Amino acid sequence: MRRFSLFLFISLCLALTACGKGQINGHTTKTAYRSVKLLKEQVPPDNRVEFEVSFWTLRDAHPSDEEFLDTVDGKTPFEIIDMAKVVYQERKNTGFKGYEKYNSWEEMIAKFDKERIDQEKQKGSTKRETTRRNGTILYNLQVPNR
C-alpha cells in the first residue's frame, strides 16, 4: 500500500509538471488570465512588461472572448509578443490613435518599462506594497470607443 501511495504521488507530480509547459491555457478567460499571471513570473525580467503589454494588446484587438481565446490558447509568451508586434504595426499603419507618438514597438515598450520602474520607485512604496495595493499595473493605450 505504501508503494502505491508513493507511485500515485510521483504520478501526480509528473502530471502537474507536464501541464505547466509555459503556454497560455485559453479554455476560458479566467484560465487565460491565470496563465498569464503565472507565466509573467517565468519570463525573463527584461521581457515582462513587453509580455503584459502584448497580451493586453491582443485582448484589445480581439473583442470577442471566443476569438481572443482561440488566438492565445497554447501560445508561449514569446509567441504572444510576436503576435502583438504584428497588431501594433497594422494599427500604426492605419493611424491608430495613441500609437502616433511612438516610432516603433521598442520605443513604446521602453516607455512602459520606464513607467513601471517609476511606479516601483515611488517614495514610500515598494514593489510588494504596490502589488498588494492594486495587483496590476494598467497601461493607457488610448483605445477609441467602439
ABEGO torsion letter per residue (X at the ends): XAAAAAAAAAAAAAAAAAABAGBBBAABAAAAAAAAAAAAAABBAAAAAAAAAAAAAAAAABABAAAAAAAABGBBAAAAAAAAAAAAAAAAAAGBBGAAABABAAAAAAAAAAAAAAAAABBGBBAAAAAAAAGBBBBBAGBBBX
